[in-house]
Each structure stands twice: as structure tokens, then as C-alpha cells.
């Protein structure tokens, strides 16, 4: 099974209005995925970050946010992994990439998402974070652990890009 780690922004972008940069590619990924052959994995941090992101970026009523969170978990059929087992790897990555963490202002939570995906042997980490995680400097250095892709690149790697 091909394992794919997911960043919280992927979930949030999947429900935002059409026309936003990564909305349609994420929906295309969900259409192409065979859950027998691909699995999505995410840190338990998403349980905090999805409601937080939706509160910050939408005016949805709170009850709708909880419904959306539940439907996202079902739609992506992801395995949500506990926080604690990935703390040591998170620290190791933060120390190893300390200079980039400071230079690119990468949050500790981002390193936890990466550490979770790396320890779960994910082949790819899917994110829309163009301000931090999709910076070439980080992707090149992180390549020995995991390939970081945006949804468009992910589709292109499987020959499914939209023309």
C-alpha cells in the first residue's frame, strides 16, 4: 500500500470554495484514490487544527465545523495517529533542520506532521503550505526522509494532472 502523509491544510482546502488554488486538485486526488492501494495518514494535531483553521478562515457556525471535520475524516478514510509516539522524531527533525526552521519560520507542529509521516513510512507528504513546507530549500534537504508535494505535483506524479 502506498502511504501518504497529509498536512491539515489539505483538508481545509478541500472544502473551501472552487477556484482556490488547490481545491480542485485535492478533489481530483480523492476521485482517483483506491483506498485498497493508497492510505492517508495524519497526526492527531489535525483534530485541533481543522476546527481552528475553519474558525479562522470561514464564518461557518460551530456545529457545521464539527460536521465538516467528521465528513473530512470519512472522505479521506485516513488513519489518525496519536501524538506522543512521534515526539522524539519531531525533536530530532527540529534539531537537524534548525537553521531552516528559523529561516523559514517553520512551526513545531509542521515538524510533528512530518515526523508522523516519516515514522509511518509514508512515501509522500501532501501539503499546500507554500510559505514553509513547500519551499525548495526544505524539500531538497527533507528528500532523504520523505518527498514533500503539493496536490498538483502529486497528481502529476501519477499522470493524472488536469490540462
N, C-alpha and C positions, 0 to 999 in steps of 0.2 A: 504494500500500500504506500502510495506517495503521501507523505505527511507535509502539511502546510501550516506554518505558524501564522497567526493573524494578530494584527495590531487593532486596537479599539477603533481607530479612525475608519477602518474598512467597514465596520458595522454601521457607524453613523452615516457615512457617505452613501451606504446602500439605501437609506430611507429618505435622504434629502431629495429635493426636487430635481426633476430631469433638467439636464443642461449643465449641471455642475460637473466639473472635470472627470471625476472618477465614478460617478453614479452608474452610468450605463455599462462601463466595463465590469463593474462588480456584479451587476445583474447578469451579464453575459457569462461570467465565471460560474455563477450559481446554476445557470442553464446547462452548462457543459459538464459540470461535475457529476461523475458517477461515484456515489458515496461508497461503493464497493472497492473502488480503485484509489480514491483520494480521501484523506481525512483532514479536517481542520482542527487545530489545537490552539488554545488561548490560555493565558494566565488568568487567574481568578481576579486580577485587577480590573478586568472588563466589567465585573459586577458593580464596580464603583464608577468606572469611567464612562460607561454607556449612559447611565442616568445623568451623570454630571455633564457630559458633552451635549446631551439633548436639552438639558435645562439651560445651558449656556448659548446654544445655537438655534433654539426654536422657542416658540411660545405655547407649545403643547401643554395641555393640562396634565397634572402629575399622573392621574390614573391612565392616561393614554401612553405616557412614557413607560410605565410598568408593563402595559400590554405589548408595546413595541419591543421592549427588551426580551420578553418571553418569546415573541414570534421570531426575533432575530436568532435566538439560541436554537429554536426549532428549525428555521430555514437553513441555517448553516450546518446543522447537525454536528456541532462542534463538541469536542471534549474540553471542558473547562477544568483546568488543572489547579490544584491547591497552591497557595502562596509559598509556604515555608520550605518545601524541598528544593527550591530554586534560589534561595537567598545567597548561599555560598558562591554559586556560579555568577550571580549578579554582581557580587562584590569583586570577584576575580576579573570580570569584564570591565567594571568601572576602573579598577586599578590599571589594567592593561591598556585601556583606551582613555586614560585620564586626561591626556592633552587634548584629544578630540572632544571629550565630554565638556571640558571647559571652553574650548574654542567654538564649538558648535552649539553650546548651551543645551546639551542633551540631558534630559531628565533621568533620574534614577529609575523611574517607572519604565521608561523605554528600555533600559538595560535589563529589567526584570522580564519584560516581554521577550526580549532576545534570548536571555538565559533559559527561559522556559522552553522556547522553540529549539534551541541548540541541544539541551539535555534530552529532549524528546526525539532527537534525531530527525527533525524536520529538514527537508531539502531546501525549502524556501521560507522566507518570512515576508508576508504580504503587508504593505503599509501604504498610506497616502501621505505620510509625513515628509513633505518636501523641504521643510525648514531644518530638519535634523537628520532623520534616518536615511533619507534618500540622497544625501549629499555624497558625491563621488568619493571624497576622502574616506568617509566611514565605510562605504560599501566595499572599496578596494581592500581596506585593512580587515574588514569583517569576513571577507570571502573565504578565509581558511576555516571559518566556523559555519557560515550559512550565507546563502545568496539572498540579498535583500532586493525585492522587486516591488514596483507599483503595479496596480491591476492591469494596465495596458501592456506593460512588459511581460507580465505573467501570461496574458492571452497570446502575445506574440511568440513566446517560448513554446507554446503548444500549437502554433499555426492557426490560431482561432481569431486573430485580430479582425476588427471590422474595417472595411475600406470605405 
